[in-house]
Each structure stands twice: as C-alpha cells, then as structure tokens.
Amino acid sequence: MAEISVYEYLGEEFFFELVDKFYQRVALDAELKALYPEEDLKPAQERLAFFLIQYWGGPDTYSQQRGHPRLRMRHQPYPIDHTMREKWLACMLGALDELSPIDPPYSMMKEYFNQAALAMVNTISY
Ligand code: HEM
C-alpha cells in the first residue's frame, strides 16, 4: 500500500479552514487574544497555516519565509502557562472537531496538538 502524507490526504484547503476556525475561536477569548502581539490575527493565521502545511508533509513555504521553525524559541516572548495552553488547545481541538477529518489524520493531529501545546508552556502560574 502506498503511503501518502496527511497533507496529501486532507488537501491544502483543509489547513486554511482549520486555522481560520481556530483564530475565530481565539478572537472570542479575550485573555488568549491578548497574548497575540498584533491586533489583526490574519498574519498569525497565515504563519500557522503554512507551518502546519509544512509539518504535515506539504510544501516548505513556512521555512522559506520564516526560517527554521524553532517553535519553543519563537514562543518565548509570550507567557504561556497551563491555563493559556488549555485555552489554545480548546480552540484548536474545537476547530478540528468542527471539520472532523476522518481517521487516521484526526487522532494523529489531536495527539500532535496535545503534545506540542504542552511543549510550548514556558511560565508557571500559582
Ligand atoms: C501545537 C502547539 C503550537 C503550534 C504548532 C504553534 C505554532 C505557532 C507558529 C507556527 C507561530 C508563528 C511563528 C513565527 O513564524 O513567527 C506561532 C505564533 C504564536 N503562538 Fe503558537 N503554536 C502552538 C502553541 C501555542 C500556544 C499554547 C500558545 C498560547 C497559548 C501560542 C501562542 C502564540 C502566539 C501569541 C504567537 C505569536 C503570533 C504570531 O505573530 O505569529 N501558541 N505559533
């Protein structure tokens, strides 16, 4: 059986829809939205879409425009504690559920977002 990437399986449009739905949710959460440096979330939306496209096997437009992802380093300026991680994840999993791609990509992406969001935590709040 030939193996294809998640990107090929779901198609590029899926990723743009996913981040669109994700940022619609971010915009509704004042605390989460306040972390984002730009009032306009569109440029952040595009960066995330191209990162995910690249991560899941599509073209490397993200790295051509932004260089090596180094995601933990890029998130250092933003205080991400567990509450923020949960909010971020809730937005992302909500967006994913809305589109509900069929398995296996669905469970693979869920696992990835869970783990990657945890890795982005850089602040402890008491
Ligand atoms: C699965 C986990 C995550 C992934 C894959 C991810 C991915 C990304 C990417 C690709 C960027 C753009 C980096 C650049 O090129 O400059 C970014 C920016 C950002 N992320 Fe994340 N992120 C994750 C988790 C989080 C979490 C948990 C938070 C906060 C709760 C967060 C908050 C931000 C903020 C505030 C920015 C700056 C917006 C911008 O200008 O692009 N991220 N993230």
Backbone and ligand atoms as CSV (ligand in chain L), in Angstrom:
chain,resi,resn,atom,element,x,y,z
A,1,MET,N,N,0.840,-1.187,0.000
A,1,MET,CA,C,0.000,0.000,0.000
A,1,MET,C,C,0.893,1.262,0.000
A,2,ALA,N,N,0.617,2.178,-0.889
A,2,ALA,CA,C,1.436,3.388,-0.960
A,2,ALA,C,C,1.123,4.286,0.241
A,3,GLU,N,N,2.151,4.959,0.753
A,3,GLU,CA,C,1.935,5.869,1.874
A,3,GLU,C,C,1.816,7.291,1.358
A,4,ILE,N,N,0.842,8.009,1.849
A,4,ILE,CA,C,0.734,9.425,1.474
A,4,ILE,C,C,0.750,10.270,2.740
A,5,SER,N,N,1.132,11.529,2.590
A,5,SER,CA,C,1.209,12.399,3.777
A,5,SER,C,C,-0.195,12.835,4.183
A,6,VAL,N,N,-0.282,13.301,5.420
A,6,VAL,CA,C,-1.554,13.849,5.910
A,6,VAL,C,C,-1.962,15.021,5.020
A,7,TYR,N,N,-0.969,15.800,4.598
A,7,TYR,CA,C,-1.233,16.944,3.714
A,7,TYR,C,C,-1.902,16.487,2.408
A,8,GLU,N,N,-1.347,15.438,1.822
A,8,GLU,CA,C,-1.932,14.939,0.564
A,8,GLU,C,C,-3.322,14.351,0.808
A,9,TYR,N,N,-3.449,13.725,1.933
A,9,TYR,CA,C,-4.706,13.050,2.273
A,9,TYR,C,C,-5.842,14.058,2.472
A,10,LEU,N,N,-5.525,15.137,3.207
A,10,LEU,CA,C,-6.585,16.095,3.540
A,10,LEU,C,C,-6.690,17.244,2.543
A,11,GLY,N,N,-5.591,17.561,1.867
A,11,GLY,CA,C,-5.604,18.670,0.908
A,11,GLY,C,C,-5.284,19.991,1.587
A,12,GLU,N,N,-4.682,20.901,0.829
A,12,GLU,CA,C,-4.216,22.174,1.401
A,12,GLU,C,C,-5.339,23.006,2.022
A,13,GLU,N,N,-6.505,22.994,1.376
A,13,GLU,CA,C,-7.612,23.821,1.842
A,13,GLU,C,C,-7.999,23.497,3.288
A,14,PHE,N,N,-7.871,22.231,3.633
A,14,PHE,CA,C,-8.206,21.806,4.997
A,14,PHE,C,C,-7.449,22.641,6.035
A,15,PHE,N,N,-6.148,22.880,5.792
A,15,PHE,CA,C,-5.316,23.578,6.777
A,15,PHE,C,C,-5.719,25.050,6.905
A,16,PHE,N,N,-6.081,25.656,5.779
A,16,PHE,CA,C,-6.531,27.045,5.847
A,16,PHE,C,C,-7.869,27.146,6.593
A,17,GLU,N,N,-8.729,26.170,6.375
A,17,GLU,CA,C,-10.016,26.165,7.091
A,17,GLU,C,C,-9.800,25.944,8.578
A,18,LEU,N,N,-8.877,25.034,8.894
A,18,LEU,CA,C,-8.608,24.725,10.306
A,18,LEU,C,C,-8.125,25.972,11.057
A,19,VAL,N,N,-7.133,26.662,10.498
A,19,VAL,CA,C,-6.609,27.834,11.210
A,19,VAL,C,C,-7.619,28.979,11.205
A,20,ASP,N,N,-8.444,29.053,10.188
A,20,ASP,CA,C,-9.495,30.063,10.151
A,20,ASP,C,C,-10.448,29.841,11.333
A,21,LYS,N,N,-10.882,28.608,11.496
A,21,LYS,CA,C,-11.801,28.287,12.595
A,21,LYS,C,C,-11.096,28.443,13.937
A,22,PHE,N,N,-9.815,28.086,13.987
A,22,PHE,CA,C,-9.043,28.233,15.223
A,22,PHE,C,C,-8.994,29.707,15.645
A,23,TYR,N,N,-8.618,30.592,14.726
A,23,TYR,CA,C,-8.488,32.007,15.095
A,23,TYR,C,C,-9.835,32.683,15.348
A,24,GLN,N,N,-10.910,32.156,14.758
A,24,GLN,CA,C,-12.238,32.684,15.106
A,24,GLN,C,C,-12.487,32.450,16.591
A,25,ARG,N,N,-12.049,31.287,17.061
A,25,ARG,CA,C,-12.224,30.957,18.474
A,25,ARG,C,C,-11.290,31.779,19.364
A,26,VAL,N,N,-10.042,31.958,18.910
A,26,VAL,CA,C,-9.081,32.764,19.688
A,26,VAL,C,C,-9.647,34.171,19.889
A,27,ALA,N,N,-10.215,34.726,18.834
A,27,ALA,CA,C,-10.720,36.108,18.883
A,27,ALA,C,C,-11.825,36.275,19.922
A,28,LEU,N,N,-12.498,35.177,20.260
A,28,LEU,CA,C,-13.600,35.252,21.228
A,28,LEU,C,C,-13.123,35.136,22.676
A,29,ASP,N,N,-11.853,34.787,22.861
A,29,ASP,CA,C,-11.317,34.609,24.210
A,29,ASP,C,C,-10.363,35.768,24.527
A,30,ALA,N,N,-10.844,36.748,25.265
A,30,ALA,CA,C,-10.086,37.984,25.482
A,30,ALA,C,C,-8.692,37.735,26.061
A,31,GLU,N,N,-8.608,36.814,27.006
A,31,GLU,CA,C,-7.324,36.552,27.671
A,31,GLU,C,C,-6.317,35.945,26.696
A,32,LEU,N,N,-6.782,35.010,25.903
A,32,LEU,CA,C,-5.910,34.356,24.916
A,32,LEU,C,C,-5.537,35.340,23.809
A,33,LYS,N,N,-6.529,36.062,23.332
A,33,LYS,CA,C,-6.312,37.033,22.250
A,33,LYS,C,C,-5.266,38.083,22.662
A,34,ALA,N,N,-5.265,38.445,23.958
A,34,ALA,CA,C,-4.348,39.477,24.459
A,34,ALA,C,C,-2.878,39.064,24.344
A,35,LEU,N,N,-2.620,37.760,24.245
A,35,LEU,CA,C,-1.232,37.285,24.095
A,35,LEU,C,C,-0.675,37.624,22.719
A,36,TYR,N,N,-1.565,37.718,21.743
A,36,TYR,CA,C,-1.115,37.922,20.366
A,36,TYR,C,C,-0.699,39.374,20.159
A,37,PRO,N,N,0.512,39.589,19.641
A,37,PRO,CA,C,1.052,40.953,19.575
A,37,PRO,C,C,0.319,41.870,18.595
A,38,GLU,N,N,-0.236,41.281,17.540
A,38,GLU,CA,C,-0.895,42.132,16.548
A,38,GLU,C,C,-2.407,42.099,16.751
A,39,GLU,N,N,-3.035,43.250,16.605
A,39,GLU,CA,C,-4.492,43.320,16.743
A,39,GLU,C,C,-5.147,42.465,15.656
A,40,ASP,N,N,-4.572,42.542,14.462
A,40,ASP,CA,C,-5.080,41.775,13.321
A,40,ASP,C,C,-4.475,40.367,13.373
A,41,LEU,N,N,-5.320,39.369,13.514
A,41,LEU,CA,C,-4.819,37.991,13.648
A,41,LEU,C,C,-4.487,37.333,12.309
A,42,LYS,N,N,-4.803,38.016,11.211
A,42,LYS,CA,C,-4.596,37.399,9.890
A,42,LYS,C,C,-3.155,36.972,9.602
A,43,PRO,N,N,-2.154,37.842,9.888
A,43,PRO,CA,C,-0.776,37.400,9.610
A,43,PRO,C,C,-0.381,36.175,10.450
A,44,ALA,N,N,-0.818,36.136,11.717
A,44,ALA,CA,C,-0.525,34.975,12.571
A,44,ALA,C,C,-1.218,33.734,12.007
A,45,GLN,N,N,-2.408,33.951,11.487
A,45,GLN,CA,C,-3.189,32.852,10.898
A,45,GLN,C,C,-2.434,32.236,9.723
A,46,GLU,N,N,-1.868,33.100,8.905
A,46,GLU,CA,C,-1.134,32.610,7.733
A,46,GLU,C,C,0.137,31.868,8.150
A,47,ARG,N,N,0.832,32.397,9.152
A,47,ARG,CA,C,2.060,31.718,9.619
A,47,ARG,C,C,1.739,30.333,10.152
A,48,LEU,N,N,0.670,30.227,10.926
A,48,LEU,CA,C,0.307,28.920,11.492
A,48,LEU,C,C,-0.112,27.952,10.379
A,49,ALA,N,N,-0.873,28.446,9.408
A,49,ALA,CA,C,-1.313,27.570,8.301
A,49,ALA,C,C,-0.111,27.017,7.550
A,50,PHE,N,N,0.837,27.890,7.209
A,50,PHE,CA,C,1.992,27.410,6.443
A,50,PHE,C,C,2.889,26.496,7.280
A,51,PHE,N,N,2.943,26.779,8.600
A,51,PHE,CA,C,3.717,25.869,9.454
A,51,PHE,C,C,3.074,24.474,9.440
A,52,LEU,N,N,1.761,24.421,9.640
A,52,LEU,CA,C,1.088,23.108,9.712
A,52,LEU,C,C,1.153,22.374,8.375
A,53,ILE,N,N,1.036,23.113,7.289
A,53,ILE,CA,C,1.147,22.507,5.960
A,53,ILE,C,C,2.519,21.843,5.805
A,54,GLN,N,N,3.541,22.571,6.234
A,54,GLN,CA,C,4.904,22.031,6.141
A,54,GLN,C,C,5.079,20.829,7.080
A,55,TYR,N,N,4.587,20.984,8.311
A,55,TYR,CA,C,4.749,19.919,9.305
A,55,TYR,C,C,4.104,18.617,8.840
A,56,TRP,N,N,2.938,18.716,8.218
A,56,TRP,CA,C,2.195,17.511,7.818
A,56,TRP,C,C,2.517,17.040,6.407
A,57,GLY,N,N,3.631,17.503,5.865
A,57,GLY,CA,C,4.119,16.902,4.626
A,57,GLY,C,C,3.911,17.703,3.358
A,58,GLY,N,N,3.448,18.950,3.493
A,58,GLY,CA,C,3.239,19.784,2.310
A,58,GLY,C,C,4.478,20.610,1.982
A,59,PRO,N,N,4.353,21.571,1.088
A,59,PRO,CA,C,5.491,22.410,0.695
A,59,PRO,C,C,6.084,23.187,1.879
A,60,ASP,N,N,7.388,23.554,1.745
A,60,ASP,CA,C,8.076,24.195,2.868
A,60,ASP,C,C,8.034,25.721,2.798
A,61,THR,N,N,6.885,26.240,2.379
A,61,THR,CA,C,6.710,27.704,2.296
A,61,THR,C,C,7.015,28.377,3.633
A,62,TYR,N,N,6.604,27.720,4.742
A,62,TYR,CA,C,6.840,28.332,6.062
A,62,TYR,C,C,8.326,28.625,6.258
A,63,SER,N,N,9.169,27.597,6.054
A,63,SER,CA,C,10.602,27.791,6.297
A,63,SER,C,C,11.230,28.739,5.293
A,64,GLN,N,N,10.709,28.746,4.079
A,64,GLN,CA,C,11.247,29.702,3.102
A,64,GLN,C,C,10.994,31.134,3.562
A,65,GLN,N,N,9.836,31.352,4.192
A,65,GLN,CA,C,9.506,32.713,4.619
A,65,GLN,C,C,10.044,33.048,5.998
A,66,ARG,N,N,10.088,32.056,6.909
A,66,ARG,CA,C,10.385,32.330,8.315
A,66,ARG,C,C,11.650,31.676,8.835
A,67,GLY,N,N,12.250,30.772,8.043
A,67,GLY,CA,C,13.430,30.048,8.527
A,67,GLY,C,C,13.027,28.824,9.332
A,68,HIS,N,N,13.992,28.267,10.062
A,68,HIS,CA,C,13.724,27.074,10.861
A,68,HIS,C,C,12.612,27.366,11.870
A,69,PRO,N,N,11.652,26.455,12.058
A,69,PRO,CA,C,10.527,26.766,12.955
A,69,PRO,C,C,10.925,27.154,14.389
A,70,ARG,N,N,11.834,26.400,15.037
A,70,ARG,CA,C,12.221,26.705,16.433
A,70,ARG,C,C,11.032,27.246,17.234
A,71,LEU,N,N,10.005,26.433,17.308
A,71,LEU,CA,C,8.754,26.928,17.886
A,71,LEU,C,C,8.851,27.325,19.350
A,72,ARG,N,N,9.588,26.550,20.140
A,72,ARG,CA,C,9.689,26.911,21.560
A,72,ARG,C,C,10.341,28.290,21.711
A,73,MET,N,N,11.398,28.496,20.924
A,73,MET,CA,C,12.087,29.781,20.981
A,73,MET,C,C,11.155,30.923,20.529
A,74,ARG,N,N,10.417,30.682,19.472
A,74,ARG,CA,C,9.524,31.731,18.964
A,74,ARG,C,C,8.397,32.067,19.935
A,75,HIS,N,N,8.094,31.116,20.835
A,75,HIS,CA,C,7.023,31.375,21.792
A,75,HIS,C,C,7.524,32.002,23.101
A,76,GLN,N,N,8.851,32.103,23.240
A,76,GLN,CA,C,9.402,32.655,24.485
A,76,GLN,C,C,8.855,34.041,24.850
A,77,PRO,N,N,8.632,34.929,23.878
A,77,PRO,CA,C,8.144,36.267,24.264
A,77,PRO,C,C,6.745,36.248,24.890
A,78,TYR,N,N,6.018,35.141,24.729
A,78,TYR,CA,C,4.627,35.110,25.204
A,78,TYR,C,C,4.536,34.231,26.445
A,79,PRO,N,N,4.021,34.780,27.540
A,79,PRO,CA,C,3.917,33.969,28.764
A,79,PRO,C,C,2.818,32.908,28.623
A,80,ILE,N,N,3.229,31.686,28.376
A,80,ILE,CA,C,2.260,30.600,28.163
A,80,ILE,C,C,2.263,29.690,29.391
A,81,ASP,N,N,1.211,29.813,30.193
A,81,ASP,CA,C,1.082,28.921,31.345
A,81,ASP,C,C,0.058,27.834,30.988
A,82,HIS,N,N,-0.244,26.961,31.958
A,82,HIS,CA,C,-1.138,25.839,31.625
A,82,HIS,C,C,-2.559,26.294,31.285
A,83,THR,N,N,-2.969,27.405,31.894
A,83,THR,CA,C,-4.312,27.911,31.567
A,83,THR,C,C,-4.356,28.348,30.098
A,84,MET,N,N,-3.316,29.054,29.662
A,84,MET,CA,C,-3.262,29.510,28.268
A,84,MET,C,C,-3.156,28.323,27.313
A,85,ARG,N,N,-2.348,27.343,27.724
A,85,ARG,CA,C,-2.223,26.138,26.888
A,85,ARG,C,C,-3.589,25.474,26.708
A,86,GLU,N,N,-4.326,25.372,27.814
A,86,GLU,CA,C,-5.645,24.730,27.725
A,86,GLU,C,C,-6.580,25.523,26.826
A,87,LYS,N,N,-6.505,26.851,26.920
A,87,LYS,CA,C,-7.369,27.688,26.090
A,87,LYS,C,C,-7.010,27.513,24.620
A,88,TRP,N,N,-5.694,27.538,24.351
A,88,TRP,CA,C,-5.209,27.370,22.963
A,88,TRP,C,C,-5.687,26.025,22.402
A,89,LEU,N,N,-5.489,24.996,23.245
A,89,LEU,CA,C,-5.840,23.645,22.813
A,89,LEU,C,C,-7.345,23.507,22.583
A,90,ALA,N,N,-8.144,24.125,23.457
A,90,ALA,CA,C,-9.594,24.050,23.316
A,90,ALA,C,C,-10.014,24.676,21.982
A,91,CYS,N,N,-9.366,25.791,21.615
A,91,CYS,CA,C,-9.680,26.436,20.328
A,91,CYS,C,C,-9.304,25.513,19.173
A,92,MET,N,N,-8.114,24.920,19.270
A,92,MET,CA,C,-7.639,24.079,18.171
A,92,MET,C,C,-8.454,22.788,18.044
A,93,LEU,N,N,-8.718,22.130,19.188
A,93,LEU,CA,C,-9.470,20.872,19.106
A,93,LEU,C,C,-10.919,21.138,18.720
A,94,GLY,N,N,-11.432,22.294,19.119
A,94,GLY,CA,C,-12.790,22.666,18.703
A,94,GLY,C,C,-12.863,22.851,17.193
A,95,ALA,N,N,-11.837,23.523,16.657
A,95,ALA,CA,C,-11.781,23.746,15.202
A,95,ALA,C,C,-11.645,22.407,14.478
A,96,LEU,N,N,-10.805,21.540,15.030
A,96,LEU,CA,C,-10.585,20.224,14.413
A,96,LEU,C,C,-11.872,19.405,14.447
A,97,ASP,N,N,-12.573,19.450,15.575
A,97,ASP,CA,C,-13.836,18.709,15.698
A,97,ASP,C,C,-14.866,19.208,14.704
A,98,GLU,N,N,-14.843,20.524,14.490
A,98,GLU,CA,C,-15.816,21.093,13.565
A,98,GLU,C,C,-15.605,20.542,12.162
A,99,LEU,N,N,-14.343,20.373,11.788
A,99,LEU,CA,C,-14.052,19.864,10.440
A,99,LEU,C,C,-14.052,18.342,10.417
A,100,SER,N,N,-13.853,17.748,11.595
A,100,SER,CA,C,-13.751,16.302,11.799
A,100,SER,C,C,-13.266,15.501,10.594
A,101,PRO,N,N,-11.954,15.634,10.319
A,101,PRO,CA,C,-11.394,14.792,9.271
A,101,PRO,C,C,-11.486,13.337,9.706
A,102,ILE,N,N,-11.611,12.440,8.756
A,102,ILE,CA,C,-11.710,11.033,9.145
A,102,ILE,C,C,-10.357,10.522,9.610
A,103,ASP,N,N,-10.414,9.451,10.389
A,103,ASP,CA,C,-9.175,8.854,10.879
A,103,ASP,C,C,-8.462,8.125,9.758
A,104,PRO,N,N,-7.110,7.988,9.824
A,104,PRO,CA,C,-6.245,8.289,10.956
A,104,PRO,C,C,-5.819,9.754,11.143
A,105,PRO,N,N,-5.903,10.663,10.179
A,105,PRO,CA,C,-5.376,12.009,10.455
A,105,PRO,C,C,-5.953,12.662,11.711
A,106,TYR,N,N,-7.231,12.431,11.992
A,106,TYR,CA,C,-7.874,13.085,13.137
A,106,TYR,C,C,-7.138,12.787,14.443
A,107,SER,N,N,-6.933,11.501,14.736
A,107,SER,CA,C,-6.281,11.154,16.007
A,107,SER,C,C,-4.802,11.531,16.003
A,108,MET,N,N,-4.157,11.471,14.843
A,108,MET,CA,C,-2.743,11.874,14.770
A,108,MET,C,C,-2.605,13.356,15.089
A,109,MET,N,N,-3.504,14.158,14.539
A,109,MET,CA,C,-3.412,15.600,14.755
A,109,MET,C,C,-3.749,15.955,16.194
A,110,LYS,N,N,-4.741,15.272,16.746
A,110,LYS,CA,C,-5.110,15.532,18.137
A,110,LYS,C,C,-3.925,15.266,19.060
A,111,GLU,N,N,-3.269,14.142,18.833
A,111,GLU,CA,C,-2.130,13.779,19.671
A,111,GLU,C,C,-1.009,14.818,19.510
A,112,TYR,N,N,-0.760,15.186,18.260
A,112,TYR,CA,C,0.289,16.180,17.997
A,112,TYR,C,C,-0.004,17.495,18.720
A,113,PHE,N,N,-1.239,18.009,18.592
A,113,PHE,CA,C,-1.565,19.301,19.208
A,113,PHE,C,C,-1.458,19.220,20.733
A,114,ASN,N,N,-1.901,18.103,21.302
A,114,ASN,CA,C,-1.784,17.926,22.747
A,114,ASN,C,C,-0.330,18.025,23.192
A,115,GLN,N,N,0.530,17.289,22.522
A,115,GLN,CA,C,1.945,17.247,22.915
A,115,GLN,C,C,2.656,18.564,22.627
A,116,ALA,N,N,2.434,19.105,21.437
A,116,ALA,CA,C,3.145,20.322,21.041
A,116,ALA,C,C,2.721,21.504,21.909
A,117,ALA,N,N,1.436,21.574,22.266
A,117,ALA,CA,C,0.977,22.694,23.100
A,117,ALA,C,C,1.622,22.605,24.483
A,118,LEU,N,N,1.789,21.391,24.988
A,118,LEU,CA,C,2.429,21.200,26.291
A,118,LEU,C,C,3.883,21.670,26.227
A,119,ALA,N,N,4.528,21.382,25.119
A,119,ALA,CA,C,5.937,21.766,24.963
A,119,ALA,C,C,6.112,23.284,24.901
A,120,MET,N,N,5.049,24.003,24.591
A,120,MET,CA,C,5.142,25.470,24.450
A,120,MET,C,C,5.013,26.186,25.792
A,121,VAL,N,N,4.619,25.449,26.851
A,121,VAL,CA,C,4.449,26.081,28.170
A,121,VAL,C,C,5.809,26.566,28.664
A,122,ASN,N,N,5.877,27.853,29.033
A,122,ASN,CA,C,7.153,28.446,29.463
A,122,ASN,C,C,7.003,29.270,30.742
A,123,THR,N,N,5.821,29.226,31.343
A,123,THR,CA,C,5.530,30.046,32.523
A,123,THR,C,C,4.688,29.241,33.514
A,124,ILE,N,N,5.005,29.374,34.788
A,124,ILE,CA,C,4.188,28.684,35.799
A,124,ILE,C,C,3.396,29.726,36.563
A,125,SER,N,N,2.096,29.516,36.681
A,125,SER,CA,C,1.266,30.435,37.469
A,125,SER,C,C,0.742,29.685,38.676
A,126,TYR,N,N,0.700,30.381,39.808
A,126,TYR,CA,C,0.182,29.742,41.032
A,126,TYR,C,C,-1.194,30.277,41.354
L,1,HEM,C1,C,0.621,22.804,18.955
L,1,HEM,C2,C,1.133,23.864,19.513
L,1,HEM,C3,C,1.521,25.122,18.773
L,1,HEM,C4,C,1.934,25.305,17.485
L,1,HEM,C5,C,2.155,24.251,16.409
L,1,HEM,C6,C,2.135,26.732,17.306
L,1,HEM,C7,C,2.584,27.332,16.150
L,1,HEM,C8,C,2.882,28.647,16.004
L,1,HEM,C9,C,3.527,29.250,14.850
L,1,HEM,C10,C,3.977,28.489,13.613
L,1,HEM,C11,C,3.654,30.568,15.102
L,1,HEM,C12,C,4.308,31.604,14.174
L,1,HEM,C13,C,5.796,31.644,14.479
L,1,HEM,C14,C,6.552,32.577,13.542
L,1,HEM,O1,O,6.796,32.205,12.391
L,1,HEM,O2,O,6.889,33.663,13.996
L,1,HEM,C15,C,3.088,30.822,16.400
L,1,HEM,C16,C,2.987,32.064,16.981
L,1,HEM,C17,C,2.344,32.287,18.157
L,1,HEM,N1,N,1.809,31.370,19.013
L,1,HEM,FE1,FE,1.829,29.385,18.740
L,1,HEM,N2,N,1.821,27.372,18.463
L,1,HEM,C18,C,1.444,26.426,19.386
L,1,HEM,C19,C,1.044,26.653,20.674
L,1,HEM,C20,C,0.776,27.874,21.189
L,1,HEM,C21,C,0.197,28.105,22.498
L,1,HEM,C22,C,-0.172,27.009,23.501
L,1,HEM,C23,C,0.068,29.460,22.611
L,1,HEM,C24,C,-0.500,30.275,23.723
L,1,HEM,C25,C,-1.446,29.907,24.483
L,1,HEM,C26,C,0.582,30.071,21.406
L,1,HEM,C27,C,0.641,31.426,21.164
L,1,HEM,C28,C,1.262,32.014,20.083
L,1,HEM,C29,C,1.442,33.441,19.922
L,1,HEM,C30,C,0.968,34.510,20.883
L,1,HEM,C31,C,2.118,33.616,18.711
L,1,HEM,C32,C,2.523,34.941,18.054
L,1,HEM,C33,C,1.619,35.242,16.903
L,1,HEM,C34,C,2.374,35.483,15.621
L,1,HEM,O3,O,2.804,36.614,15.445
L,1,HEM,O4,O,2.530,34.553,14.809
L,1,HEM,N3,N,0.988,29.083,20.556
L,1,HEM,N4,N,2.625,29.639,16.931
